[in-house]
């Protein structure tokens, strides 16, 4: 197999000017729920002879994580339009259908199964959460269709299936990194109070943090969980603040802004460290002065003055109505990894592009993305380098750049 790196990103601005627009839920295909099931798995592995590669997208378009799922859909659409405008992936036109999982594992599994049983689809992008992806991985393993999650980072996912890939680092990597380099090295904390979302992801992060803090000699004065349906965090905030930790560590994504506002509204001035949302612009927008000084780690910092991502940011905002976060550009990169796999397969003389070929060539694909080189490791995961950023004057500012702690 040839191992090539896609360089199309250097022409990002030019490609974006050719974007033809994103349809509401589909681009070149029908709703997956209306498709006909394949007769058997053999038919699903037949080669693509139509000149099209159809992608099934699954993510939370409604519910607490709706912005992330909508971000998936918009970002996938931008990448598909760019690639097709440039002649496709080795001449193959990309199309996609998207469906809403609402971050519900059963709903996600139903959608993934419908994609997998329909030989129209060659690859699946999604889902957002670890709990959904754990169930989905069993399905794609059974039906032998490659699936790439742009975001899910649970420790169960690496190696869960030969057919499952993740664009995200695992929490087994990120959580100890954040404990050591953000809490200890950057903030210099001797004690912490933790509040975390009681989901598969949240409890895993909490477990890795507790272990890391013990090894680092950082005292955990309080460790409180809450359900994703909760909106009033006053009792937890009161308990954490009464323990007087050096840092309050918030392990959450969609509730981060609400929690920051409630901490500051309670008059608590303790340093806040976030783990989960990355440098999401929406958090600053929704918290105003309350987020001043908040610190987090992130794999990317998307800003309009960064020429590598500004074109993507502008197009994304025009179509989504909100700013792109790291989760969105990971979905964008996922499409380019699929295109890279197809291009490398064709360059190797493959005349049939099917599920197996795409899976095999994803394993060696590399894409020089707007946020750095993207490739999968031996467990089909990705260990991305980290930035430490802080909110200053209403904007994220890099405090420790990539490789600072190497």
N, C-alpha and C positions, 0 to 999 in steps of 0.2 A: 504494500500500500504506500502510496506517496503521501507525505505529510506536508501539506502546504498551508500557508497562512493567508487568509483573505485580507486584501488591502483596500477593499472597496470603501472603507471608512474615510480614507483620505479625501475622497470626493463627496463627503457627507453633505456639505452645503449645496453643491450642485444637484445632488440626487433629491434632496428635500424639495427643491423648487419644482420638481417634476411630480411630486406626490399628488395623486388624483383624488384623495379623500377617502375617508373611512365610512363604510356603511354601518348601520346600527348594530347588527349582530352577525353579518355574514359578508364574505368577499369571495364571490365565485363559487358558492356552494349553498346547499340547503341546510335547514335545521337538522342537527344530528338525530333529533327525536322522531323525524319522519323518514329516516333511512331504512332500507331493507337489510335484514340480517344476512350475513354470508352463510352459505350452506355448511361450510366446514373451514377449519383452520388452514387447510391446504390452499383454498381459494384466496385467503387473505395474504398469502405469501407470493402470489403470482406477480409478475413484473408489471410495472407501470408502463402502459403503452399509449397513453393519451397525451403525453407531453405536459401533464400537470402533476404536481405533488400537492396533495390535500392534507392540511393540518387541522387537527381538532384541538380547540382551545377550551379549557375548563378552568373556571375561577369564580370567586364570589362577587357577582355583579350587584347583589343586594345584601343587606345585613351590615354588621359592624365593620366588616372588611371590604365593603363594596368599592371603596376608592381604589384599593389594591387590585381587585378583579377587573374593574373598568380600566385601570392602568395597564393590566395585561393586554386587554383587547385592543386598546388604542396603540400601544407600543408594537404589538404584533402587526397591526395594520400598517403602521409607518414603515416597518422593515420590509414587509411584503411588497408594498408599493415601490419602495426604493429598488429592491432587487429586480422586480418585474420591469421597472422602467429602464434598468440597465441591461435588459436582455434575459433576465431570469437566472436561475442557478444552472449553469452549463446548458442553457436553452430551455430548461424546464420552468414553466410558469408555476408560481406558488399561489395557492388559494387557502382559505381557512374558514371554518365555522366556529362560533363561540357559544357556549352555554353556561348558565349560572348554577354554581354549586351551593351558593349561600354559605360557604364554609361548613356544610353539613356532609359528613363522611358518607352517609348512605346516598345522598343526592349526587355527590361527586362520583361515587362508584357506579351509579346507574348511567351517568353520562359517559364515563370512561368505557364502560362495557358496551354501550351503543356504538361508540367510535370503534372499539376493538373488533366488534362483530361485523362491521361494515368494511368490506375490502376497498372502499373508496379512500379510506384514510391510511396514510403511510406513517404518521408520527403524531404524537399528542404533546401539547404544551400545557402544563399545570401540575397540580393545583397549588393554592397558596399556602395552606397549612400542612403541618406534619401529619396530623391525625387523618386528614383526607388522603395524603400521599401514601401512608402505610397501607391503607386498604386498596388504593388504586394500583400499587406496585404488584399485588397478588394477581390482579386482573391482567395487567399488561404482560406479566410473566407467563400466565396461562395462554394468552392469545398471541404472544410473541410480536408485540408492537412496541417500538421505542417510545418512551415518555420522558420529558425533561421538565422538572420543576424549576422555575426561575428563582424561587425563594425559600422553599421549605428546608429546614436545617436541623431537624431532629437527629439524634445520634443513631436511631434505628435505620436511617435511610442509606448510608454508604454500604454498598454490597448487598442490599436487600434483594436485588434482582439484576441479572445481566442486561435487562431491558430498561432499567430505570436509571436516570441521570439527574444530577442536581447542579445548578449553577451557583449555589450558595455554599459557603463554608458551613461545617457542622457546629453545633453549640459545644461539642466536645473540644473544639478548637477555639471558638470565639469567646466563650464565657471565661475560661482561665486567662485568656489574653487580656480581656477587659479588666479582670480582677487585678492582674499583676501590673499592667501598663497604665491603665486609667486610674483605678482606685489607689494603688500603691505608689507607682512611680510618678505619675503626673499630679495627682491630688494629694499625695502624701498622707493618706488617711490611716489612722490606727484603729478605727472602729466604724462600723456601718450598721444601718437599719435597712432591711430589704422588704419591699412589697412587690408581689409578683402575681401575674395572671394565672389562675388555676386551670390550666389546660395542659395537654401533653407537652407542648413546647415550653410553657412557663415553668412547669415543675421540673423539667429537665434542666433548663437554664439555672433554676434555683439550686438544684443538686450540684451542678458543676461549680457554681459560685461558692457554695458552702464548703466544698472540698478545697477549692483554691484558696479561700480566705483562711482556712485552718492551716494550710501549708505555708501561707505567707505570714502567719502570725497576726492577722487582722481580726479583731473581735467582732462577732455578729451579735449586736445587742437586742435585735428584734428581727423576726422573720415572719411576715404576715402574707397570707394569700387572700384572693377574692375571686368571685365568679365573673365571667365576661358579661353577665347581665347587670352587674352592679353599676350604679352611677354616683352613689354617695360614698365617698371614701374618708369621711371625717373621723370615724372611729379609729381607722388604721393610722391616719395621719397623726391623730392625737397620741396614740400609743407609741409610734415611732419617735415623735418629737420629745416625748417625756423621757425617753432613754438617752437623749442628747448624743446621738452618733455624730461622727465627723462628716459623714456622707449618707444621704438617703439614696439608695439604689432602687430605681423603678424599672421593673422587668415587664414591659408591655409594648404594644404597638398602637392599636386604635384608641386606647384610653389615655395615652401619655399626656396629651394637652389638658384634658380634664383634670388629671391628677396634679399636674404642675399648678394649674389655677387654684385648686383646692388647698394645696400645700401653702402657697403664698397668701391666699385669702385668710388662712388660719393664723397668719402672722409668723409662720415658721420660715426662718431665713437660712436654714441648713443647706449646704451645698447639695445639689441634685445631680445624680449621674443616671443617664438613661441607658438601657440595653434593650435593643429590639427595633426601634423605628429608624435607626440611622439618622442622617441629617435631613429629615423631612421638613420641607419649607412650611407645610401646613401647621406644624407644631408652633413655629414662631408666629405665624399669622393668627393662630387661635389663642395665643397666650400673651402677646404683646410684651410689656415690660416684665411680666412674671417669669419669662424664660431667660432673662438676662443672667448670664453666668452658668447656665446649664451645660453640662459636658456629656459627650457621648463618643463612642467609636463608630466609624462607618467605613465601608469599603469604597465609597465614592462620595464626592461632593459636587453636586450638579448646580451650576450657576450660569446665569445668562452671559457673564463676561468671560467664561471659559470657552474659547473658540472650538475646542474639540466636541463640546456637547451643546453649544448654544443653538445650533440649528435644530437638533432634536428637541430641545427644551421648548423652543418657540412653536414648532409644529405640534408637539404634544399638547401644549396649553390651548392652542387654537381648536383642537379636536376634543380634548377632555374637559376643558373649562377649569382645570386646576393644574398646579405645577407637578412635574414629574419627580418622583423619588427614585432611590436606588432600585427598588423593586421593579419599576417600569423599565429602566434601561437594561435590567437583567433579562426581562422578557424580550426586549428588542434584540439583545445579543443572542438569545436562544434561537431566534429565526436565522440569524447569520451563521450560527454554528450548524444548523441544518443545511443551509445553502452551501457552506464550506464542505460538509460531508459529501453532498451530492457532487460538487465540483471535483473533489479529490477522487471520488469513485469513477467519474467519467474520465478523468485524466489517467486513471489506471486501466482504462479500457473496458470498464463495466458498461454493458449495453442494456442491462436491466436494473432499474432503480426500484427496489422494493423495501419492505420493512427491515429485512435482514441486512441488506447492503447499507442502509442508512445507519442502523445500529452499529455495524462494524466500523464504519468510517467516522462516526461520532467519537469513537474511542481515541482516535489519533488527530482529530480536527483541532486546528488552532485559528483563532480570530483575533486580529489586532483591533480591539474595540475602542470606542471613545474613552473608556475607563481602564484601559490596559489589556494585556494579553489574556485571552480566555482559552482554557483547555481543561480537560477532565483528568483526574488522577486515576490510579489503578482501581479504585473503588467507585468510579463514576461520580465522584464529588469534586469540589473545587476549593482549595485553600487560598483565599484571596488576602492580599495584604491589607492593612488597616491604617486609617488616619484617626487621630484624636482631634475633635473639633469642639469649640465652645461658642455659645451665642454671645456676641458682643455688638451692642448698638443695633439689635434687631437682625443680625446676620450671623451665619455660621462662619467661623474663622478657624483655619487650620492651625493647631497648636503643636502637633507632632506629625511630621510628614511620613510618607511610606518609607519603611526601612529605618526609621529613627532608632529603634531598639535592637537592630541587628548587631 
